[in-house]
Amino acid sequence: MAEVYTGRFAPSPTGLLHAGSLVAALASWLDARDHGGRWLVRMEDVDTPRCVPGADQAILHQLARCGLTPDGPVLWQSQRGAAYEQALQHLVHQGWAYPCGCSRKDIESAQTVARHRAAVYPGTCREGLQGKPARAWRLNVQAVQKDLGLPAVTPWHDRRLGPQQQNVAEEVGDFVLRRADGLWAYQLAVVVDDAEQGITHVVRGQDLADNTARQMVLQRALGLPTPQYLHTPLVLGADGDKLSKQNGAGALDLSDPWATLAQAAQVLGLPAQAPLDQLLTQAQSDWRRFFFSRTD
Ligand code: GLU
């Protein structure tokens, strides 16, 4: 049986949705509808200190006001610790994850030596902790690639951006799976949960495109399927950076859901002229024709 298209929107409840996050939500919903597929929502509340109490329910309410309701139960990452632990243990068992005792300062001073590799973890603890207490857990990227016969450069295709690639070991290094404060890292949680929810298509903001190669290496290491990826254009704030709470993004104005949705549709290149009760239907029929022919 052919697999059913399953898409998702995965907000972090660190605040309410703003105009930028609604664009990603709408795009993932439209792409799922266009494929006759399912659309799910996942609350990415692993980074508990950054989560705002009640923001998860408020986000679901905002989505519902815009007519975007999930086709299945919402998954909360804060309840998924056992699955993440199991994934980590699998990686440890394979010899692909190791404890790291480096503090932020250790990493920074190692980086001063290898300045050209600024944001890259230098692999200090790969061969052992050298007496330091374990703090975080990291993926040994090169060990995974070598054992599984994967190329050093991970190629992938983005449905909007075209062919992409990244040498994860060189450009990122051995990335964190479990943080020094005990919290699960985004990369591990997202990969385990995309598989748990049967996600076949990831549609999300372009600021997250850079995580894709890391997630693909992890998918291979955990024996999980790789979804197709599509990264949507970002809404920029007044300073030209991605719209965020820091540069002026207010919560969505839901006193007028039509204007709010129409604005998000326009960012996606859709005409959005229909009245509220028909806006989503119109956007759905316009999606393939307008979104993929936009130039940005
Ligand atoms: N929770 C992430 C965010 O809100 C999205 C993760 C994803 O879509 O992969 O930025």
py3Dmol code that shows the C-alpha trace and the ligand (Angstrom):
import py3Dmol

protein = """\
ATOM      1  CA  MET A   1       0.000   0.000   0.000  1.00  0.00           C
ATOM      2  CA  ALA A   2       1.358   3.443  -0.889  1.00  0.00           C
ATOM      3  CA  GLU A   3       2.247   5.452   2.192  1.00  0.00           C
ATOM      4  CA  VAL A   4      -0.173   8.188   3.112  1.00  0.00           C
ATOM      5  CA  TYR A   5       1.221  11.713   2.884  1.00  0.00           C
ATOM      6  CA  THR A   6       1.620  12.872   6.478  1.00  0.00           C
ATOM      7  CA  GLY A   7       2.756  16.400   7.202  1.00  0.00           C
ATOM      8  CA  ARG A   8       3.178  18.306  10.414  1.00  0.00           C
ATOM      9  CA  PHE A   9       3.532  21.693  12.044  1.00  0.00           C
ATOM     10  CA  ALA A  10       5.866  21.608  15.025  1.00  0.00           C
ATOM     11  CA  PRO A  11       5.799  24.869  16.997  1.00  0.00           C
ATOM     12  CA  SER A  12       7.877  25.472  20.106  1.00  0.00           C
ATOM     13  CA  PRO A  13       5.500  26.887  22.733  1.00  0.00           C
ATOM     14  CA  THR A  14       7.920  29.612  23.785  1.00  0.00           C
ATOM     15  CA  GLY A  15       5.228  32.176  22.958  1.00  0.00           C
ATOM     16  CA  LEU A  16       2.233  32.674  20.706  1.00  0.00           C
ATOM     17  CA  LEU A  17       2.339  32.209  16.944  1.00  0.00           C
ATOM     18  CA  HIS A  18       3.324  35.308  14.996  1.00  0.00           C
ATOM     19  CA  ALA A  19       2.996  36.148  11.288  1.00  0.00           C
ATOM     20  CA  GLY A  20       6.141  34.156  10.431  1.00  0.00           C
ATOM     21  CA  SER A  21       5.126  30.974  12.213  1.00  0.00           C
ATOM     22  CA  LEU A  22       1.632  31.108  10.680  1.00  0.00           C
ATOM     23  CA  VAL A  23       3.225  31.037   7.209  1.00  0.00           C
ATOM     24  CA  ALA A  24       4.946  27.713   8.029  1.00  0.00           C
ATOM     25  CA  ALA A  25       1.734  26.354   9.548  1.00  0.00           C
ATOM     26  CA  LEU A  26      -0.354  27.353   6.526  1.00  0.00           C
ATOM     27  CA  ALA A  27       2.206  26.019   4.012  1.00  0.00           C
ATOM     28  CA  SER A  28       2.409  22.632   5.741  1.00  0.00           C
ATOM     29  CA  TRP A  29      -1.398  22.442   5.909  1.00  0.00           C
ATOM     30  CA  LEU A  30      -1.836  23.409   2.228  1.00  0.00           C
ATOM     31  CA  ASP A  31       0.789  20.941   1.032  1.00  0.00           C
ATOM     32  CA  ALA A  32      -0.883  18.142   3.013  1.00  0.00           C
ATOM     33  CA  ARG A  33      -4.314  19.036   1.617  1.00  0.00           C
ATOM     34  CA  ASP A  34      -2.936  19.297  -1.910  1.00  0.00           C
ATOM     35  CA  HIS A  35      -1.635  15.727  -1.580  1.00  0.00           C
ATOM     36  CA  GLY A  36      -4.889  14.477  -0.052  1.00  0.00           C
ATOM     37  CA  GLY A  37      -2.833  13.747   3.063  1.00  0.00           C
ATOM     38  CA  ARG A  38      -2.935  14.123   6.824  1.00  0.00           C
ATOM     39  CA  TRP A  39      -1.701  17.139   8.787  1.00  0.00           C
ATOM     40  CA  LEU A  40      -0.511  16.733  12.369  1.00  0.00           C
ATOM     41  CA  VAL A  41       0.671  19.115  15.080  1.00  0.00           C
ATOM     42  CA  ARG A  42       3.544  18.463  17.467  1.00  0.00           C
ATOM     43  CA  MET A  43       4.333  20.645  20.468  1.00  0.00           C
ATOM     44  CA  GLU A  44       8.110  20.933  20.661  1.00  0.00           C
ATOM     45  CA  ASP A  45       8.238  21.621  24.374  1.00  0.00           C
ATOM     46  CA  VAL A  46      11.509  19.830  25.184  1.00  0.00           C
ATOM     47  CA  ASP A  47      13.318  23.035  26.119  1.00  0.00           C
ATOM     48  CA  THR A  48      11.169  23.417  29.219  1.00  0.00           C
ATOM     49  CA  PRO A  49      12.878  26.533  30.670  1.00  0.00           C
ATOM     50  CA  ARG A  50      12.045  28.433  27.449  1.00  0.00           C
ATOM     51  CA  CYS A  51       8.414  27.265  27.273  1.00  0.00           C
ATOM     52  CA  VAL A  52       5.710  29.666  28.375  1.00  0.00           C
ATOM     53  CA  PRO A  53       2.962  28.007  30.442  1.00  0.00           C
ATOM     54  CA  GLY A  54      -0.288  27.902  28.488  1.00  0.00           C
ATOM     55  CA  ALA A  55       1.353  28.808  25.163  1.00  0.00           C
ATOM     56  CA  ASP A  56       0.686  25.303  23.791  1.00  0.00           C
ATOM     57  CA  GLN A  57      -3.086  25.613  24.249  1.00  0.00           C
ATOM     58  CA  ALA A  58      -3.030  29.195  23.026  1.00  0.00           C
ATOM     59  CA  ILE A  59      -1.235  28.105  19.822  1.00  0.00           C
ATOM     60  CA  LEU A  60      -3.811  25.370  19.202  1.00  0.00           C
ATOM     61  CA  HIS A  61      -6.528  27.968  19.686  1.00  0.00           C
ATOM     62  CA  GLN A  62      -4.816  30.353  17.240  1.00  0.00           C
ATOM     63  CA  LEU A  63      -4.550  27.588  14.633  1.00  0.00           C
ATOM     64  CA  ALA A  64      -8.193  26.635  15.111  1.00  0.00           C
ATOM     65  CA  ARG A  65      -9.273  30.283  14.655  1.00  0.00           C
ATOM     66  CA  CYS A  66      -7.526  30.181  11.278  1.00  0.00           C
ATOM     67  CA  GLY A  67      -9.284  26.942  10.349  1.00  0.00           C
ATOM     68  CA  LEU A  68      -6.168  24.799  10.766  1.00  0.00           C
ATOM     69  CA  THR A  69      -7.112  21.797  12.876  1.00  0.00           C
ATOM     70  CA  PRO A  70      -4.939  18.683  13.095  1.00  0.00           C
ATOM     71  CA  ASP A  71      -6.099  15.366  11.653  1.00  0.00           C
ATOM     72  CA  GLY A  72      -4.908  13.382  14.663  1.00  0.00           C
ATOM     73  CA  PRO A  73      -3.837  13.746  18.285  1.00  0.00           C
ATOM     74  CA  VAL A  74      -1.254  16.404  19.184  1.00  0.00           C
ATOM     75  CA  LEU A  75       2.097  14.966  20.302  1.00  0.00           C
ATOM     76  CA  TRP A  76       3.828  16.712  23.216  1.00  0.00           C
ATOM     77  CA  GLN A  77       7.604  16.229  23.251  1.00  0.00           C
ATOM     78  CA  SER A  78       7.725  16.729  27.002  1.00  0.00           C
ATOM     79  CA  GLN A  79       6.032  13.320  27.277  1.00  0.00           C
ATOM     80  CA  ARG A  80       8.430  11.523  24.986  1.00  0.00           C
ATOM     81  CA  GLY A  81      11.493  11.175  27.240  1.00  0.00           C
ATOM     82  CA  ALA A  82      11.397   7.354  27.247  1.00  0.00           C
ATOM     83  CA  ALA A  83      11.511   7.194  23.437  1.00  0.00           C
ATOM     84  CA  TYR A  84      14.424   9.640  23.290  1.00  0.00           C
ATOM     85  CA  GLU A  85      16.277   7.635  25.962  1.00  0.00           C
ATOM     86  CA  GLN A  86      15.776   4.457  23.942  1.00  0.00           C
ATOM     87  CA  ALA A  87      17.151   6.139  20.819  1.00  0.00           C
ATOM     88  CA  LEU A  88      20.183   7.414  22.720  1.00  0.00           C
ATOM     89  CA  GLN A  89      20.842   3.966  24.180  1.00  0.00           C
ATOM     90  CA  HIS A  90      20.722   2.468  20.690  1.00  0.00           C
ATOM     91  CA  LEU A  91      23.343   4.967  19.513  1.00  0.00           C
ATOM     92  CA  VAL A  92      25.536   4.331  22.575  1.00  0.00           C
ATOM     93  CA  HIS A  93      25.251   0.594  22.005  1.00  0.00           C
ATOM     94  CA  GLN A  94      26.417   0.996  18.408  1.00  0.00           C
ATOM     95  CA  GLY A  95      29.387   3.078  19.569  1.00  0.00           C
ATOM     96  CA  TRP A  96      27.957   6.150  17.818  1.00  0.00           C
ATOM     97  CA  ALA A  97      27.289   8.395  20.826  1.00  0.00           C
ATOM     98  CA  TYR A  98      29.714   9.481  23.511  1.00  0.00           C
ATOM     99  CA  PRO A  99      29.596  11.551  26.688  1.00  0.00           C
ATOM    100  CA  CYS A 100      31.177  14.975  26.520  1.00  0.00           C
ATOM    101  CA  GLY A 101      32.655  16.776  29.505  1.00  0.00           C
ATOM    102  CA  CYS A 102      33.416  20.067  27.767  1.00  0.00           C
ATOM    103  CA  SER A 103      32.066  23.269  29.200  1.00  0.00           C
ATOM    104  CA  ARG A 104      31.139  26.091  26.861  1.00  0.00           C
ATOM    105  CA  LYS A 105      34.451  27.725  27.829  1.00  0.00           C
ATOM    106  CA  ASP A 106      36.452  24.580  26.925  1.00  0.00           C
ATOM    107  CA  ILE A 107      34.812  24.535  23.500  1.00  0.00           C
ATOM    108  CA  GLU A 108      35.398  28.244  22.965  1.00  0.00           C
ATOM    109  CA  SER A 109      39.084  28.011  23.837  1.00  0.00           C
ATOM    110  CA  ALA A 110      39.557  24.976  21.565  1.00  0.00           C
ATOM    111  CA  GLN A 111      37.903  26.994  18.822  1.00  0.00           C
ATOM    112  CA  THR A 112      40.377  29.841  19.230  1.00  0.00           C
ATOM    113  CA  VAL A 113      43.056  27.378  18.175  1.00  0.00           C
ATOM    114  CA  ALA A 114      41.075  26.228  15.141  1.00  0.00           C
ATOM    115  CA  ARG A 115      39.567  29.602  14.358  1.00  0.00           C
ATOM    116  CA  HIS A 116      38.465  28.758  10.840  1.00  0.00           C
ATOM    117  CA  ARG A 117      36.109  26.141  12.252  1.00  0.00           C
ATOM    118  CA  ALA A 118      34.355  28.586  14.534  1.00  0.00           C
ATOM    119  CA  ALA A 119      31.023  26.919  15.309  1.00  0.00           C
ATOM    120  CA  VAL A 120      32.307  23.359  15.004  1.00  0.00           C
ATOM    121  CA  TYR A 121      32.696  21.101  18.051  1.00  0.00           C
ATOM    122  CA  PRO A 122      36.350  20.069  17.897  1.00  0.00           C
ATOM    123  CA  GLY A 123      35.746  16.467  19.026  1.00  0.00           C
ATOM    124  CA  THR A 124      37.670  16.855  22.279  1.00  0.00           C
ATOM    125  CA  CYS A 125      35.864  14.063  24.150  1.00  0.00           C
ATOM    126  CA  ARG A 126      35.562  11.634  21.252  1.00  0.00           C
ATOM    127  CA  GLU A 127      38.401   9.507  22.580  1.00  0.00           C
ATOM    128  CA  GLY A 128      37.379   9.769  26.242  1.00  0.00           C
ATOM    129  CA  LEU A 129      36.524  12.193  29.012  1.00  0.00           C
ATOM    130  CA  GLN A 130      40.071  12.507  30.385  1.00  0.00           C
ATOM    131  CA  GLY A 131      38.850  12.696  33.941  1.00  0.00           C
ATOM    132  CA  LYS A 132      36.152  15.298  33.298  1.00  0.00           C
ATOM    133  CA  PRO A 133      32.603  14.493  34.473  1.00  0.00           C
ATOM    134  CA  ALA A 134      30.157  13.698  31.656  1.00  0.00           C
ATOM    135  CA  ARG A 135      27.877  16.615  30.821  1.00  0.00           C
ATOM    136  CA  ALA A 136      26.256  16.173  27.417  1.00  0.00           C
ATOM    137  CA  TRP A 137      25.935  13.334  24.897  1.00  0.00           C
ATOM    138  CA  ARG A 138      27.134  13.810  21.332  1.00  0.00           C
ATOM    139  CA  LEU A 139      26.795  11.880  18.083  1.00  0.00           C
ATOM    140  CA  ASN A 140      30.055  10.621  16.600  1.00  0.00           C
ATOM    141  CA  VAL A 141      29.192  11.696  13.065  1.00  0.00           C
ATOM    142  CA  GLN A 142      32.190  10.158  11.330  1.00  0.00           C
ATOM    143  CA  ALA A 143      31.740   6.812  13.103  1.00  0.00           C
ATOM    144  CA  VAL A 144      28.128   6.624  11.871  1.00  0.00           C
ATOM    145  CA  GLN A 145      29.149   7.549   8.333  1.00  0.00           C
ATOM    146  CA  LYS A 146      32.034   5.080   8.278  1.00  0.00           C
ATOM    147  CA  ASP A 147      30.095   2.157   9.758  1.00  0.00           C
ATOM    148  CA  LEU A 148      27.096   2.698   7.496  1.00  0.00           C
ATOM    149  CA  GLY A 149      29.112   3.538   4.380  1.00  0.00           C
ATOM    150  CA  LEU A 150      27.580   7.021   4.136  1.00  0.00           C
ATOM    151  CA  PRO A 151      29.375   9.779   2.223  1.00  0.00           C
ATOM    152  CA  ALA A 152      31.078  12.577   4.189  1.00  0.00           C
ATOM    153  CA  VAL A 153      28.921  15.100   2.343  1.00  0.00           C
ATOM    154  CA  THR A 154      25.215  14.538   2.894  1.00  0.00           C
ATOM    155  CA  PRO A 155      23.233  15.511  -0.224  1.00  0.00           C
ATOM    156  CA  TRP A 156      19.525  16.261  -0.028  1.00  0.00           C
ATOM    157  CA  HIS A 157      16.854  17.770  -2.206  1.00  0.00           C
ATOM    158  CA  ASP A 158      14.646  20.597  -1.048  1.00  0.00           C
ATOM    159  CA  ARG A 159      11.379  20.888  -2.978  1.00  0.00           C
ATOM    160  CA  ARG A 160      11.761  24.666  -3.142  1.00  0.00           C
ATOM    161  CA  LEU A 161      15.490  25.335  -2.768  1.00  0.00           C
ATOM    162  CA  GLY A 162      16.655  22.487  -5.024  1.00  0.00           C
ATOM    163  CA  PRO A 163      19.789  20.404  -4.416  1.00  0.00           C
ATOM    164  CA  GLN A 164      21.507  21.002  -1.059  1.00  0.00           C
ATOM    165  CA  GLN A 165      24.446  19.438   0.722  1.00  0.00           C
ATOM    166  CA  GLN A 166      26.420  19.630   3.936  1.00  0.00           C
ATOM    167  CA  ASN A 167      29.532  18.027   5.340  1.00  0.00           C
ATOM    168  CA  VAL A 168      28.161  17.627   8.849  1.00  0.00           C
ATOM    169  CA  ALA A 169      31.448  16.537  10.458  1.00  0.00           C
ATOM    170  CA  GLU A 170      33.311  19.555   9.059  1.00  0.00           C
ATOM    171  CA  GLU A 171      30.617  22.192   9.170  1.00  0.00           C
ATOM    172  CA  VAL A 172      28.885  21.272  12.446  1.00  0.00           C
ATOM    173  CA  GLY A 173      30.925  18.563  14.153  1.00  0.00           C
ATOM    174  CA  ASP A 174      29.657  15.969  16.603  1.00  0.00           C
ATOM    175  CA  PHE A 175      26.366  17.547  17.602  1.00  0.00           C
ATOM    176  CA  VAL A 176      24.550  17.273  20.918  1.00  0.00           C
ATOM    177  CA  LEU A 177      21.867  14.634  21.514  1.00  0.00           C
ATOM    178  CA  ARG A 178      21.302  15.283  25.191  1.00  0.00           C
ATOM    179  CA  ARG A 179      22.286  18.605  26.675  1.00  0.00           C
ATOM    180  CA  ALA A 180      24.468  19.229  29.717  1.00  0.00           C
ATOM    181  CA  ASP A 181      21.356  20.361  31.630  1.00  0.00           C
ATOM    182  CA  GLY A 182      19.763  16.953  30.967  1.00  0.00           C
ATOM    183  CA  LEU A 183      17.288  18.227  28.387  1.00  0.00           C
ATOM    184  CA  TRP A 184      16.895  16.414  25.069  1.00  0.00           C
ATOM    185  CA  ALA A 185      18.359  18.184  22.071  1.00  0.00           C
ATOM    186  CA  TYR A 186      16.074  19.341  19.267  1.00  0.00           C
ATOM    187  CA  GLN A 187      17.852  17.175  16.644  1.00  0.00           C
ATOM    188  CA  LEU A 188      17.212  13.890  18.452  1.00  0.00           C
ATOM    189  CA  ALA A 189      13.652  14.731  19.460  1.00  0.00           C
ATOM    190  CA  VAL A 190      12.613  15.872  15.992  1.00  0.00           C
ATOM    191  CA  VAL A 191      14.019  12.780  14.268  1.00  0.00           C
ATOM    192  CA  VAL A 192      12.474  10.318  16.723  1.00  0.00           C
ATOM    193  CA  ASP A 193       9.111  12.095  16.582  1.00  0.00           C
ATOM    194  CA  ASP A 194       8.941  12.584  12.814  1.00  0.00           C
ATOM    195  CA  ALA A 195       9.258   8.785  12.612  1.00  0.00           C
ATOM    196  CA  GLU A 196       6.769   8.196  15.463  1.00  0.00           C
ATOM    197  CA  GLN A 197       4.178  10.345  13.710  1.00  0.00           C
ATOM    198  CA  GLY A 198       4.858   8.725  10.314  1.00  0.00           C
ATOM    199  CA  ILE A 199       5.835  12.056   8.762  1.00  0.00           C
ATOM    200  CA  THR A 200       6.492  11.675   5.029  1.00  0.00           C
ATOM    201  CA  HIS A 201       6.821  15.399   4.232  1.00  0.00           C
ATOM    202  CA  VAL A 202       8.394  18.115   6.353  1.00  0.00           C
ATOM    203  CA  VAL A 203       7.359  21.668   5.444  1.00  0.00           C
ATOM    204  CA  ARG A 204       8.947  24.294   7.718  1.00  0.00           C
ATOM    205  CA  GLY A 205      10.665  27.696   7.697  1.00  0.00           C
ATOM    206  CA  GLN A 206      13.877  28.194   5.793  1.00  0.00           C
ATOM    207  CA  ASP A 207      15.771  29.082   8.978  1.00  0.00           C
ATOM    208  CA  LEU A 208      15.617  25.362   9.824  1.00  0.00           C
ATOM    209  CA  ALA A 209      17.037  24.145   6.482  1.00  0.00           C
ATOM    210  CA  ASP A 210      20.535  23.953   7.940  1.00  0.00           C
ATOM    211  CA  ASN A 211      19.428  21.191  10.353  1.00  0.00           C
ATOM    212  CA  THR A 212      18.338  18.812   7.604  1.00  0.00           C
ATOM    213  CA  ALA A 213      21.663  17.047   6.929  1.00  0.00           C
ATOM    214  CA  ARG A 214      22.173  16.439  10.676  1.00  0.00           C
ATOM    215  CA  GLN A 215      18.687  14.988  10.912  1.00  0.00           C
ATOM    216  CA  MET A 216      19.338  12.735   7.928  1.00  0.00           C
ATOM    217  CA  VAL A 217      22.533  11.334   9.503  1.00  0.00           C
ATOM    218  CA  LEU A 218      20.560  10.636  12.685  1.00  0.00           C
ATOM    219  CA  GLN A 219      17.736   8.994  10.719  1.00  0.00           C
ATOM    220  CA  ARG A 220      20.253   6.620   9.147  1.00  0.00           C
ATOM    221  CA  ALA A 221      21.882   5.905  12.506  1.00  0.00           C
ATOM    222  CA  LEU A 222      18.490   5.064  14.032  1.00  0.00           C
ATOM    223  CA  GLY A 223      17.267   3.104  11.008  1.00  0.00           C
ATOM    224  CA  LEU A 224      14.427   5.596  10.408  1.00  0.00           C
ATOM    225  CA  PRO A 225      13.005   6.802   7.077  1.00  0.00           C
ATOM    226  CA  THR A 226      13.881  10.219   5.655  1.00  0.00           C
ATOM    227  CA  PRO A 227      10.913  12.446   4.799  1.00  0.00           C
ATOM    228  CA  GLN A 228      10.878  14.855   1.865  1.00  0.00           C
ATOM    229  CA  TYR A 229      11.749  18.418   2.802  1.00  0.00           C
ATOM    230  CA  LEU A 230      10.382  21.790   1.762  1.00  0.00           C
ATOM    231  CA  HIS A 231      11.566  24.994   3.436  1.00  0.00           C
ATOM    232  CA  THR A 232       9.295  28.004   3.127  1.00  0.00           C
ATOM    233  CA  PRO A 233      10.283  31.660   2.682  1.00  0.00           C
ATOM    234  CA  LEU A 234      10.774  33.608   5.881  1.00  0.00           C
ATOM    235  CA  VAL A 235       8.866  36.695   6.899  1.00  0.00           C
ATOM    236  CA  LEU A 236      11.441  39.351   7.691  1.00  0.00           C
ATOM    237  CA  GLY A 237      11.254  41.903  10.478  1.00  0.00           C
ATOM    238  CA  ALA A 238      11.976  45.625  10.109  1.00  0.00           C
ATOM    239  CA  ASP A 239      15.718  44.921  10.583  1.00  0.00           C
ATOM    240  CA  GLY A 240      15.823  42.440   7.679  1.00  0.00           C
ATOM    241  CA  ASP A 241      16.270  39.456  10.015  1.00  0.00           C
ATOM    242  CA  LYS A 242      13.809  36.603  10.377  1.00  0.00           C
ATOM    243  CA  LEU A 243      10.680  37.890  12.088  1.00  0.00           C
ATOM    244  CA  SER A 244      10.806  37.056  15.795  1.00  0.00           C
ATOM    245  CA  LYS A 245       9.571  38.401  19.078  1.00  0.00           C
ATOM    246  CA  GLN A 246      12.860  40.329  19.356  1.00  0.00           C
ATOM    247  CA  ASN A 247      12.367  42.380  16.191  1.00  0.00           C
ATOM    248  CA  GLY A 248       8.765  43.324  16.414  1.00  0.00           C
ATOM    249  CA  ALA A 249       6.619  40.268  15.726  1.00  0.00           C
ATOM    250  CA  GLY A 250       3.436  40.652  17.709  1.00  0.00           C
ATOM    251  CA  ALA A 251       1.005  37.831  18.394  1.00  0.00           C
ATOM    252  CA  LEU A 252      -1.378  37.280  15.497  1.00  0.00           C
ATOM    253  CA  ASP A 253      -4.369  39.561  15.349  1.00  0.00           C
ATOM    254  CA  LEU A 254      -7.209  37.079  15.499  1.00  0.00           C
ATOM    255  CA  SER A 255      -9.910  39.690  15.755  1.00  0.00           C
ATOM    256  CA  ASP A 256      -9.677  39.526  11.951  1.00  0.00           C
ATOM    257  CA  PRO A 257      -8.652  35.976  10.973  1.00  0.00           C
ATOM    258  CA  TRP A 258      -9.291  36.765   7.294  1.00  0.00           C
ATOM    259  CA  ALA A 259      -6.651  39.516   7.174  1.00  0.00           C
ATOM    260  CA  THR A 260      -4.217  37.369   9.142  1.00  0.00           C
ATOM    261  CA  LEU A 261      -4.617  34.354   6.875  1.00  0.00           C
ATOM    262  CA  ALA A 262      -4.648  36.438   3.700  1.00  0.00           C
ATOM    263  CA  GLN A 263      -1.339  37.980   4.709  1.00  0.00           C
ATOM    264  CA  ALA A 264       0.219  34.541   5.295  1.00  0.00           C
ATOM    265  CA  ALA A 265      -1.150  33.327   1.942  1.00  0.00           C
ATOM    266  CA  GLN A 266       0.380  36.334   0.186  1.00  0.00           C
ATOM    267  CA  VAL A 267       3.821  35.540   1.627  1.00  0.00           C
ATOM    268  CA  LEU A 268       3.426  32.145  -0.026  1.00  0.00           C
ATOM    269  CA  GLY A 269       2.649  33.828  -3.358  1.00  0.00           C
ATOM    270  CA  LEU A 270      -1.072  32.974  -3.304  1.00  0.00           C
ATOM    271  CA  PRO A 271      -3.652  35.538  -4.471  1.00  0.00           C
ATOM    272  CA  ALA A 272      -5.899  35.167  -1.378  1.00  0.00           C
ATOM    273  CA  GLN A 273      -8.895  37.151  -2.563  1.00  0.00           C
ATOM    274  CA  ALA A 274     -11.702  34.887  -1.383  1.00  0.00           C
ATOM    275  CA  PRO A 275     -13.866  35.575   1.680  1.00  0.00           C
ATOM    276  CA  LEU A 276     -12.904  33.867   4.940  1.00  0.00           C
ATOM    277  CA  ASP A 277     -15.054  30.762   4.559  1.00  0.00           C
ATOM    278  CA  GLN A 278     -13.518  30.086   1.136  1.00  0.00           C
ATOM    279  CA  LEU A 279      -9.996  31.385   1.676  1.00  0.00           C
ATOM    280  CA  LEU A 280      -8.457  28.055   2.669  1.00  0.00           C
ATOM    281  CA  THR A 281     -10.216  26.221  -0.165  1.00  0.00           C
ATOM    282  CA  GLN A 282      -9.008  28.786  -2.658  1.00  0.00           C
ATOM    283  CA  ALA A 283      -5.457  28.722  -1.264  1.00  0.00           C
ATOM    284  CA  GLN A 284      -5.523  24.952  -1.511  1.00  0.00           C
ATOM    285  CA  SER A 285      -6.397  24.983  -5.194  1.00  0.00           C
ATOM    286  CA  ASP A 286      -3.838  27.754  -5.864  1.00  0.00           C
ATOM    287  CA  TRP A 287      -1.013  26.149  -3.844  1.00  0.00           C
ATOM    288  CA  ARG A 288       0.790  24.047  -6.438  1.00  0.00           C
ATOM    289  CA  ARG A 289       0.430  26.543  -9.277  1.00  0.00           C
ATOM    290  CA  PHE A 290       1.429  29.706  -7.416  1.00  0.00           C
ATOM    291  CA  PHE A 291       3.789  28.595  -4.667  1.00  0.00           C
ATOM    292  CA  PHE A 292       6.195  26.670  -6.860  1.00  0.00           C
ATOM    293  CA  SER A 293       6.247  29.309  -9.591  1.00  0.00           C
ATOM    294  CA  ARG A 294       7.090  32.190  -7.239  1.00  0.00           C
ATOM    295  CA  THR A 295      10.561  33.676  -7.542  1.00  0.00           C
ATOM    296  CA  ASP A 296      12.351  34.570  -4.321  1.00  0.00           C
TER     297      ASP A 296
END
"""
ligand_1 = """\
10
LIG
N 10.085 23.608 16.839
C 10.811 24.200 15.743
C 10.535 25.671 15.706
O 9.505 26.102 16.191
C 10.411 23.616 14.417
C 11.046 22.300 14.193
C 10.779 21.685 12.837
O 9.830 22.054 12.158
O 11.553 20.797 12.493
O 11.345 26.422 15.196
"""
view = py3Dmol.view(width=600, height=400)
view.addModel(protein, "pdb")
view.setStyle({"model": 0}, {"cartoon": {"style": "trace"}})
view.addModel(ligand_1, "xyz")
view.setStyle({"model": 1}, {"stick": {}})
view.zoomTo()
view.show()
